[in-house]
Amino acid sequence: RATLAVTRGLPDIRWPADVATAQDALQRWEQQCADAQAASAAALSHVGGLIRRANRAINDGRSGQAAGIRRAIAEAVPALPSVPAHIAGQIEQLDKRLHELQDWKSYAVAPKRAQLIEQMQALVGANEAPPELADRIRQLQDEWKSLHRGGAGQSEADWEAFHQAAEAAYQPCREYFAAQARIRESNLLRRKALLDDIVRFDTGHDWANADWKEVARVLRHARQEWRNANPVDRTANKSLQALFDEVLKNLQDRLDAQYRMNSEHKQSLIQQVQRLSNEPDTRKAIEDVKRLQTAWKTAGLVSHQEDQRLWEEFRQYCDAVYRRSQEAYAKFAAELEANRARAVDLCMQAEACAGLTGDPLYGAAAQVRQFRDDFDALGELPRGESGDLKARFERAIRGYERAVREQRLQEERQSWSHLFAVSNEVRLFQLAGLEKSEAELEALRQSVRSTIDGVLQWPKGGLQAIERKLAQPVSADVAANEAALRKLCIRAEILTDTPTPTADQPLRREHQLQSLVQGMGQSADSRRDSFEALVFEWIAVGPTSTNVYYELLERFNDCLVKVQRLG
């Protein structure tokens, strides 16, 4: 048997001794050679096509695409039996052009890289809201990525400078988003607690003797509190929301069923009073109308919109019965007039109380409560004047309550003003004590004591705070005392959402994260309590220089006024 070796890429064959068998082997070998030559030609054509595509990409300036095609060429070349000289030359020329294009792009984007680094470094410590700051950082990072997406090389030093600036600039955002995550987690816990309360109400309520007003109140409260506990994580809230909707639907279905039953009962009362309009015995008709009116008051709740419609229809038929008897109608009209006159008198008396000041204003509280009881006890009022009289009376009551609030606020502000004035006098006394002898301070001490004794009204705990300040050892570190007052100012500004001067912004940021977490959802009362604690901390601080003290006192007092307005 002979062995025939052919050129690279063609198969080897061993020739059998038998001629017929050898002819078959020769035919198979020729077919294999033809197939190998076709595959080689296809591979060569494929490489040529890739070279042409890469050159077109370079002509268009698409270095990234050209680099990708060059990698495909490198993967395809090993499949060739041999690399023809013209193909090798084309590949060499392609590499040269690609390197030139990449070098040019790298040179062109260098100024843009420097600009992006400068812009990112400018964001470090920027006084921007964290969400907007994070968006700006992402925009600059996207621009950086786009510079090198086309295959242009990047300087490791430039990348390190840009990356470090981005990390530093993003730190406030990182803290802010962490705080927001804690807020969402807190709100989710609030929703879970609220859902537990509603489930307990649903399962523990005596539905055989249900208090439907309480059911309606719970539904309103639950929906409002659920809305208030926001934002939350959507994914974590999904199942919770479904359960909440299901429980509230169950409660609402019960309430709606009761509404329908009560509505049917009221419609039955309407039908009864409608029939009375044809009753020949007007006295009996009026007595029956009064009985039906009493039954109407105990008929139970219906939806507010339907209640108004049903009442108007019911009252229309009642009025028709009353009009059938002139005498009964005249008596009814007289009652309406008497009720109107009494309502006007109660309005005038309540308005007069709202105009009082001082101790008489406080002393009128019991009288105003009696006015309320008397007004509620009035019978029906003339239809055309009923709404106006009720509105007038409510305005008068609100006016009295507002006058009481304003007087209390004024007295309270005065008491706080006394507290700060006396504290300042003690400060001046302690400041003098750092320089004067005990004998020289005696006259000042007597003056301070005289001022304290002359104050008639103190805020709760105010006198005790002054006495402690007066008795405590005097801190000679004026700078430390001023720093303590400045921190109290910043805490007060955070608590009341008051802007902080630019010079103190770094100190504010140190406290802001904790303030965001603790201050969310604070009521006016809790914020007020927190601020009063700051006031007593302020009073306890040792002596400071006068210029700095008055500057900080003005800022602190602005925050105090805000809290008092909320109260």
C-alpha positions as CSV (number, residue, x, y, z in Angstrom):
1,R,0.0,0.0,0.0
2,A,1.3,3.4,-1.0
3,T,0.7,6.7,1.0
4,L,0.1,9.9,-0.9
5,A,0.6,13.2,1.0
6,V,-1.0,16.3,-0.5
7,T,-0.8,19.9,0.3
8,R,-2.0,21.3,3.6
9,G,-5.7,21.1,4.0
10,L,-6.2,18.0,1.8
11,P,-6.8,14.5,3.3
12,D,-4.3,11.7,3.3
13,I,-5.2,8.3,1.8
14,R,-3.8,4.8,1.9
15,W,-4.2,3.0,-1.4
16,P,-5.4,-0.6,-1.3
17,A,-3.9,-3.3,-3.4
18,D,-7.1,-4.2,-5.1
19,V,-7.7,-2.0,-8.2
20,A,-11.5,-1.7,-7.9
21,T,-11.2,-0.9,-4.3
22,A,-8.5,1.6,-5.0
23,Q,-10.7,3.4,-7.6
24,D,-13.5,3.8,-5.0
25,A,-11.0,5.2,-2.5
26,L,-9.6,7.5,-5.2
27,Q,-13.1,8.9,-5.9
28,R,-13.7,9.4,-2.2
29,W,-10.4,11.1,-1.8
30,E,-11.1,13.5,-4.8
31,Q,-14.5,14.4,-3.2
32,Q,-12.8,15.1,0.1
33,C,-10.2,17.3,-1.7
34,A,-13.0,19.2,-3.5
35,D,-14.8,19.7,-0.2
36,A,-11.6,20.9,1.5
37,Q,-10.8,23.3,-1.3
38,A,-14.4,24.7,-1.2
39,A,-14.2,25.2,2.6
40,S,-10.8,26.9,2.2
41,A,-12.2,29.2,-0.5
42,A,-15.2,30.0,1.7
43,A,-12.9,30.8,4.7
44,L,-10.8,33.0,2.5
45,S,-13.8,34.8,1.1
46,H,-15.1,35.3,4.7
47,V,-11.8,36.9,5.8
48,G,-11.8,39.2,2.8
49,G,-15.4,40.3,3.5
50,L,-14.4,41.0,7.2
51,I,-11.4,43.1,6.0
52,R,-13.7,45.2,3.7
53,R,-16.2,45.7,6.5
54,A,-13.4,46.8,8.9
55,N,-12.1,49.3,6.4
56,R,-15.6,50.8,5.9
57,A,-15.9,51.2,9.7
58,I,-12.6,53.0,9.8
59,N,-13.6,55.3,6.9
60,D,-16.7,56.2,8.9
61,G,-14.7,56.8,12.1
62,R,-16.3,53.9,14.0
63,S,-13.1,52.6,15.7
64,G,-15.0,50.4,18.2
65,Q,-16.8,48.5,15.5
66,A,-13.6,48.2,13.4
67,A,-11.8,46.8,16.5
68,G,-14.5,44.2,16.9
69,I,-14.3,43.1,13.3
70,R,-10.5,42.9,13.6
71,R,-10.9,40.4,16.5
72,A,-13.3,38.4,14.2
73,I,-10.6,38.3,11.5
74,A,-8.0,37.1,14.1
75,E,-10.4,34.2,14.9
76,A,-11.1,33.4,11.3
77,V,-7.5,33.3,10.0
78,P,-6.4,30.0,11.7
79,A,-9.1,28.2,9.6
80,L,-7.3,29.1,6.4
81,P,-5.0,26.4,4.9
82,S,-2.5,29.2,4.3
83,V,-2.6,33.0,4.3
84,P,-2.1,34.4,0.8
85,A,0.3,37.3,0.6
86,H,-2.3,39.8,-0.5
87,I,-4.5,38.9,2.5
88,A,-1.6,39.3,4.9
89,G,-0.8,42.7,3.3
90,Q,-4.4,43.8,3.6
91,I,-4.5,42.8,7.3
92,E,-1.2,44.6,8.0
93,Q,-2.6,47.8,6.3
94,L,-5.9,47.4,8.3
95,D,-3.9,47.2,11.6
96,K,-2.0,50.3,10.7
97,R,-5.1,52.3,9.9
98,L,-7.0,51.1,13.0
99,H,-4.1,52.1,15.3
100,E,-3.9,55.5,13.7
101,L,-7.7,56.0,14.2
102,Q,-7.5,54.9,17.9
103,D,-4.5,57.1,18.6
104,W,-6.4,60.1,17.1
105,K,-9.5,59.4,19.1
106,S,-7.5,59.1,22.3
107,Y,-5.8,62.4,21.6
108,A,-9.2,64.1,20.8
109,V,-11.0,62.9,24.0
110,A,-8.2,64.0,26.4
111,P,-9.5,67.6,26.8
112,K,-13.0,66.2,27.4
113,R,-11.7,63.8,30.1
114,A,-10.0,66.7,31.9
115,Q,-13.3,68.7,31.7
116,L,-15.3,65.8,33.1
117,I,-12.8,65.4,36.0
118,E,-13.0,69.1,36.8
119,Q,-16.9,69.0,36.7
120,M,-16.9,65.9,39.0
121,Q,-14.5,67.5,41.4
122,A,-16.7,70.6,41.6
123,L,-19.5,68.4,42.8
124,V,-17.6,67.3,45.9
125,G,-19.3,69.1,48.8
126,A,-21.8,70.8,46.5
127,N,-24.9,72.2,48.3
128,E,-27.4,70.3,46.2
129,A,-30.3,68.1,47.1
130,P,-29.1,64.4,47.1
131,P,-31.5,63.2,44.4
132,E,-30.4,65.9,42.0
133,L,-26.8,65.5,42.9
134,A,-26.9,61.8,42.2
135,D,-28.5,62.4,38.8
136,R,-25.7,64.9,38.0
137,I,-23.0,62.4,39.0
138,R,-24.6,59.6,36.9
139,Q,-24.8,62.0,33.9
140,L,-21.0,62.7,34.2
141,Q,-20.3,59.0,34.5
142,D,-22.3,58.2,31.4
143,E,-20.4,60.9,29.5
144,W,-17.1,59.3,30.7
145,K,-18.2,55.9,29.5
146,S,-19.3,57.3,26.1
147,L,-15.9,58.8,25.5
148,H,-14.2,55.4,25.6
149,R,-17.0,53.3,24.0
150,G,-15.4,53.9,20.6
151,G,-12.2,52.2,21.5
152,A,-10.2,55.3,22.6
153,G,-7.7,54.4,25.3
154,Q,-8.1,56.0,28.7
155,S,-5.4,57.2,31.1
156,E,-5.3,55.2,34.3
157,A,-4.4,58.4,36.2
158,D,-7.3,60.3,34.7
159,W,-9.7,57.4,35.5
160,E,-8.5,57.2,39.1
161,A,-8.9,61.0,39.6
162,F,-12.4,60.9,38.1
163,H,-13.4,57.8,40.1
164,Q,-12.2,59.2,43.4
165,A,-14.0,62.5,42.8
166,A,-17.2,60.6,42.0
167,E,-16.9,58.5,45.2
168,A,-16.4,61.7,47.3
169,A,-19.2,63.6,45.6
170,Y,-21.6,60.7,46.0
171,Q,-21.1,60.3,49.8
172,P,-24.0,62.7,50.8
173,C,-26.2,60.9,48.3
174,R,-25.2,57.5,49.8
175,E,-26.1,58.8,53.3
176,Y,-29.4,60.4,52.0
177,F,-30.5,57.2,50.2
178,A,-29.7,55.1,53.2
179,A,-31.8,57.4,55.3
180,Q,-34.6,57.2,52.8
181,A,-34.4,53.4,52.9
182,R,-34.8,53.6,56.7
183,I,-37.8,55.9,56.3
184,R,-39.4,53.5,53.8
185,E,-38.7,50.6,56.3
186,S,-40.2,52.6,59.1
187,N,-43.3,53.4,57.0
188,L,-43.6,49.8,56.2
189,L,-43.6,48.9,59.9
190,R,-46.2,51.6,60.5
191,R,-48.4,50.0,57.8
192,K,-47.9,46.6,59.3
193,A,-48.9,47.9,62.7
194,L,-51.9,49.7,61.2
195,L,-53.0,46.5,59.4
196,D,-52.7,44.5,62.6
197,D,-54.9,47.1,64.4
198,I,-57.6,46.9,61.6
199,V,-57.5,43.1,61.7
200,R,-57.9,43.1,65.4
201,F,-60.8,45.5,65.1
202,D,-62.5,43.4,62.5
203,T,-62.1,40.1,64.4
204,G,-62.8,41.6,67.8
205,H,-65.8,43.8,67.0
206,D,-69.2,42.8,68.2
207,W,-70.9,42.8,64.8
208,A,-74.2,41.7,66.3
209,N,-74.3,45.1,68.1
210,A,-72.0,47.0,65.9
211,D,-71.2,50.7,66.4
212,W,-71.4,51.8,62.8
213,K,-70.2,55.3,63.5
214,E,-67.1,53.8,64.9
215,V,-66.7,51.5,61.8
216,A,-67.0,54.5,59.5
217,R,-64.4,56.4,61.6
218,V,-62.0,53.4,61.6
219,L,-62.3,53.2,57.8
220,R,-61.6,56.9,57.3
221,H,-58.7,56.8,59.8
222,A,-57.1,53.7,58.3
223,R,-57.1,55.1,54.8
224,Q,-55.6,58.4,55.9
225,E,-52.9,56.8,58.1
226,W,-52.1,54.4,55.3
227,R,-51.6,57.3,52.9
228,N,-49.5,59.1,55.5
229,A,-47.1,56.1,56.0
230,N,-45.5,56.8,52.6
231,P,-43.1,56.3,50.9
232,V,-42.5,52.5,51.2
233,D,-40.7,49.9,49.2
234,R,-43.1,48.8,46.4
235,T,-42.0,45.2,46.3
236,A,-42.2,44.7,50.1
237,N,-45.5,46.6,50.2
238,K,-47.2,44.6,47.4
239,S,-48.5,41.7,49.5
240,L,-49.2,44.1,52.4
241,Q,-51.3,46.4,50.2
242,A,-53.3,43.4,48.9
243,L,-54.1,42.3,52.5
244,F,-54.9,45.9,53.5
245,D,-57.3,46.3,50.6
246,E,-59.0,42.9,51.4
247,V,-59.5,43.8,55.1
248,L,-60.8,47.3,54.3
249,K,-63.1,45.9,51.6
250,N,-64.5,43.5,54.2
251,L,-65.2,46.4,56.6
252,Q,-66.6,48.5,53.8
253,D,-68.9,45.7,52.6
254,R,-70.3,45.4,56.1
255,L,-70.8,49.1,56.4
256,D,-72.4,49.3,52.9
257,A,-74.8,46.5,53.8
258,Q,-75.8,48.4,56.9
259,Y,-76.2,51.6,54.8
260,R,-78.5,49.7,52.5
261,M,-80.6,48.4,55.3
262,N,-80.9,51.9,56.9
263,S,-81.7,53.4,53.5
264,E,-84.5,51.0,53.0
265,H,-85.9,51.8,56.5
266,K,-85.7,55.6,55.7
267,Q,-87.4,55.0,52.4
268,S,-90.2,53.2,54.3
269,L,-90.6,56.2,56.6
270,I,-90.8,58.5,53.5
271,Q,-93.6,56.3,52.1
272,Q,-95.5,56.5,55.4
273,V,-95.2,60.3,55.7
274,Q,-96.2,60.6,52.1
275,R,-99.5,58.8,52.8
276,L,-100.2,61.2,55.7
277,S,-100.6,64.0,53.2
278,N,-104.0,62.6,52.5
279,E,-105.0,61.9,56.1
280,P,-108.3,63.8,56.8
281,D,-107.6,64.1,60.5
282,T,-104.9,66.8,60.4
283,R,-104.2,66.5,64.2
284,K,-103.6,62.8,63.9
285,A,-101.5,63.4,60.7
286,I,-99.3,65.9,62.6
287,E,-98.9,63.5,65.6
288,D,-97.9,60.8,63.2
289,V,-95.4,63.1,61.4
290,K,-93.8,63.9,64.7
291,R,-93.6,60.2,65.5
292,L,-92.0,59.5,62.1
293,Q,-89.5,62.4,62.6
294,T,-88.4,60.8,65.9
295,A,-88.1,57.4,64.2
296,W,-86.0,59.1,61.4
297,K,-83.4,60.3,64.0
298,T,-82.8,56.7,65.2
299,A,-82.9,55.1,61.7
300,G,-79.1,54.8,61.5
301,L,-76.4,55.9,59.2
302,V,-76.5,56.0,55.4
303,S,-73.9,57.5,53.0
304,H,-73.6,61.3,53.3
305,Q,-74.8,62.0,49.8
306,E,-77.8,59.7,50.0
307,D,-78.6,61.0,53.5
308,Q,-79.1,64.5,52.2
309,R,-81.3,63.4,49.4
310,L,-83.5,61.2,51.6
311,W,-83.8,63.9,54.2
312,E,-84.9,66.5,51.7
313,E,-87.6,64.2,50.4
314,F,-88.8,63.2,53.9
315,R,-88.9,66.9,55.1
316,Q,-90.8,67.9,51.9
317,Y,-93.7,65.6,52.8
318,C,-93.5,66.6,56.5
319,D,-93.8,70.2,55.5
320,A,-96.8,69.4,53.3
321,V,-98.6,67.8,56.2
322,Y,-97.9,70.8,58.5
323,R,-99.2,73.2,55.8
324,R,-102.5,71.3,55.8
325,S,-103.4,72.7,59.2
326,Q,-103.1,76.5,59.3
327,E,-103.1,76.5,63.1
328,A,-100.5,73.8,63.3
329,Y,-98.5,75.5,60.7
330,A,-98.7,78.8,62.4
331,K,-97.6,77.2,65.6
332,F,-94.7,75.5,63.8
333,A,-93.8,78.9,62.2
334,A,-93.8,80.6,65.6
335,E,-91.5,77.9,66.9
336,L,-89.2,78.4,63.9
337,E,-89.2,82.2,64.6
338,A,-88.5,81.7,68.3
339,N,-85.7,79.3,67.5
340,R,-84.3,81.8,65.0
341,A,-84.4,84.6,67.5
342,R,-82.8,82.4,70.2
343,A,-80.1,81.4,67.6
344,V,-79.4,85.0,66.8
345,D,-79.1,85.8,70.5
346,L,-76.7,83.0,71.1
347,C,-74.6,84.1,68.1
348,M,-74.4,87.6,69.5
349,Q,-73.4,86.4,72.9
350,A,-70.8,84.1,71.5
351,E,-69.4,86.9,69.3
352,A,-69.2,89.2,72.4
353,C,-67.2,86.6,74.3
354,A,-64.8,86.3,71.4
355,G,-64.1,90.0,71.8
356,L,-63.0,89.7,75.5
357,T,-59.4,89.8,76.7
358,G,-57.5,88.9,79.8
359,D,-59.0,87.0,82.6
360,P,-62.6,87.7,81.4
361,L,-61.8,85.8,78.2
362,Y,-60.8,82.7,80.1
363,G,-63.7,83.1,82.5
364,A,-66.2,82.9,79.7
365,A,-65.2,79.3,78.8
366,A,-68.1,77.7,80.8
367,Q,-70.5,80.2,79.3
368,V,-69.4,79.5,75.8
369,R,-69.8,75.7,76.4
370,Q,-73.4,76.4,77.6
371,F,-74.0,78.5,74.4
372,R,-73.0,75.4,72.4
373,D,-75.3,73.1,74.4
374,D,-78.2,75.6,74.0
375,F,-77.6,76.0,70.3
376,D,-77.5,72.2,69.8
377,A,-80.7,71.9,71.7
378,L,-82.6,74.3,69.5
379,G,-85.4,72.9,67.4
380,E,-85.7,73.4,63.7
381,L,-84.7,76.7,62.2
382,P,-86.2,78.5,59.1
383,R,-85.0,76.7,56.1
384,G,-83.7,79.8,54.4
385,E,-81.8,80.9,57.4
386,S,-80.7,77.7,59.0
387,G,-77.4,77.3,57.2
388,D,-76.4,80.9,57.7
389,L,-77.2,80.9,61.4
390,K,-75.3,77.7,62.0
391,A,-72.4,79.1,60.1
392,R,-72.5,82.3,62.0
393,F,-72.6,80.5,65.4
394,E,-69.7,78.3,64.4
395,R,-67.7,81.3,63.3
396,A,-68.3,82.9,66.7
397,I,-67.3,79.8,68.6
398,R,-64.1,79.5,66.4
399,G,-63.5,83.2,67.0
400,Y,-63.6,82.7,70.8
401,E,-61.4,79.6,70.6
402,R,-58.9,81.6,68.4
403,A,-58.9,84.5,70.9
404,V,-58.1,82.1,73.7
405,R,-55.3,80.5,71.7
406,E,-53.9,83.8,70.7
407,Q,-54.0,85.2,74.3
408,R,-52.4,82.0,75.6
409,L,-49.7,82.2,72.9
410,Q,-49.1,85.9,73.7
411,E,-48.7,85.1,77.4
412,E,-46.5,82.1,76.6
413,R,-44.3,84.2,74.3
414,Q,-44.0,86.8,77.1
415,S,-43.0,84.1,79.6
416,W,-40.3,82.8,77.2
417,S,-39.2,86.4,76.6
418,H,-38.8,86.9,80.3
419,L,-36.8,83.7,80.5
420,F,-34.4,84.7,77.8
421,A,-34.1,88.2,79.2
422,V,-33.2,87.0,82.7
423,S,-30.9,84.3,81.2
424,N,-29.1,87.1,79.3
425,E,-28.7,89.1,82.5
426,V,-27.3,86.1,84.3
427,R,-24.9,85.6,81.3
428,L,-23.7,89.2,81.7
429,F,-23.3,88.7,85.4
430,Q,-21.2,85.5,84.8
431,L,-19.2,87.2,82.1
432,A,-18.3,90.0,84.6
433,G,-17.4,87.4,87.1
434,L,-14.5,86.2,84.9
435,E,-12.9,89.6,85.4
436,K,-14.3,91.3,88.6
437,S,-13.8,90.4,92.3
438,E,-16.5,89.0,94.5
439,A,-17.0,92.3,96.2
440,E,-17.5,94.1,92.9
441,L,-20.0,91.5,91.8
442,E,-22.3,91.9,94.8
443,A,-24.2,94.8,93.3
444,L,-24.7,92.9,90.0
445,R,-25.9,89.8,91.9
446,Q,-28.5,91.9,93.8
447,S,-29.7,93.3,90.4
448,V,-30.1,89.9,88.9
449,R,-31.9,88.6,92.0
450,S,-34.2,91.7,91.8
451,T,-35.0,90.9,88.2
452,I,-35.8,87.3,88.9
453,D,-38.1,88.2,91.8
454,G,-39.9,90.7,89.5
455,V,-40.9,88.2,86.9
456,L,-44.6,87.1,87.5
457,Q,-44.9,84.4,84.9
458,W,-42.4,81.8,83.9
459,P,-42.6,78.9,81.4
460,K,-42.8,75.6,83.1
461,G,-39.4,74.8,84.6
462,G,-38.1,78.2,83.7
463,L,-37.4,79.6,87.1
464,Q,-35.7,76.4,88.2
465,A,-33.4,76.6,85.1
466,I,-32.4,80.1,85.9
467,E,-31.7,79.2,89.6
468,R,-29.5,76.3,88.4
469,K,-27.7,78.6,85.9
470,L,-27.1,81.2,88.6
471,A,-25.8,78.6,91.1
472,Q,-23.6,76.6,88.8
473,P,-19.8,77.1,88.6
474,V,-19.0,79.5,85.8
475,S,-17.3,78.0,82.7
476,A,-14.4,80.3,81.7
477,D,-14.2,78.6,78.3
478,V,-16.1,81.3,76.3
479,A,-15.2,79.8,73.0
480,A,-16.6,76.4,74.0
481,N,-19.8,78.0,75.3
482,E,-20.2,79.8,72.0
483,A,-19.7,76.6,70.1
484,A,-22.4,74.9,72.3
485,L,-24.9,77.7,71.5
486,R,-24.1,77.5,67.8
487,K,-24.8,73.7,67.7
488,L,-28.1,74.4,69.6
489,C,-29.0,76.9,66.8
490,I,-28.3,74.4,64.1
491,R,-30.3,71.7,65.9
492,A,-33.2,74.2,66.3
493,E,-33.0,75.1,62.6
494,I,-33.1,71.4,61.6
495,L,-36.0,70.8,63.9
496,T,-38.0,73.7,62.4
497,D,-36.8,73.4,58.7
498,T,-35.2,76.8,59.0
499,P,-32.3,77.7,56.6
500,T,-28.8,77.8,58.2
501,P,-26.2,80.4,57.3
502,T,-23.6,79.3,54.8
503,A,-20.8,79.4,57.3
504,D,-22.5,76.8,59.5
505,Q,-23.7,74.5,56.7
506,P,-20.9,71.9,57.4
507,L,-22.1,71.7,61.1
508,R,-25.7,71.3,59.9
509,R,-24.8,68.4,57.6
510,E,-23.2,66.6,60.6
511,H,-26.6,66.6,62.3
512,Q,-28.9,66.4,59.3
513,L,-28.9,62.6,58.8
514,Q,-30.1,62.0,62.4
515,S,-32.6,64.9,62.0
516,L,-34.1,63.3,58.8
517,V,-34.7,60.0,60.6
518,Q,-36.0,61.4,63.9
519,G,-37.9,64.4,62.6
520,M,-40.1,62.5,60.0
521,G,-43.7,62.6,61.0
522,Q,-43.3,64.7,64.1
523,S,-46.5,66.3,65.3
524,A,-46.6,69.9,66.4
525,D,-46.7,68.8,70.1
526,S,-43.7,66.5,69.8
527,R,-41.7,69.1,68.0
528,R,-42.6,71.7,70.6
529,D,-41.4,69.4,73.4
530,S,-38.2,68.8,71.6
531,F,-37.6,72.5,71.1
532,E,-38.4,73.3,74.8
533,A,-35.6,70.8,75.7
534,L,-33.3,72.8,73.4
535,V,-34.3,76.0,75.2
536,F,-33.3,74.6,78.6
537,E,-30.0,73.4,77.1
538,W,-29.5,77.0,75.9
539,I,-30.2,78.4,79.3
540,A,-27.7,76.1,80.9
541,V,-24.7,77.2,78.7
542,G,-22.1,79.3,80.3
543,P,-21.1,83.0,79.5
544,T,-20.3,84.0,76.0
545,S,-19.3,87.3,74.3
546,T,-22.2,89.7,73.7
547,N,-21.8,90.1,69.9
548,V,-21.9,86.3,69.2
549,Y,-24.6,85.8,71.8
550,Y,-27.0,88.2,70.2
551,E,-26.3,86.9,66.7
552,L,-27.1,83.3,67.8
553,L,-30.0,84.4,69.9
554,E,-31.7,86.0,66.9
555,R,-31.4,82.7,64.9
556,F,-32.6,80.6,67.9
557,N,-35.5,83.0,68.6
558,D,-36.7,82.8,64.9
559,C,-37.0,79.0,65.4
560,L,-38.8,79.4,68.7
561,V,-41.4,81.7,67.0
562,K,-42.0,79.0,64.3
563,V,-42.6,76.4,67.0
564,Q,-45.0,78.6,68.9
565,R,-47.0,79.3,65.7
566,L,-47.3,75.6,65.1
567,G,-48.6,75.2,68.7
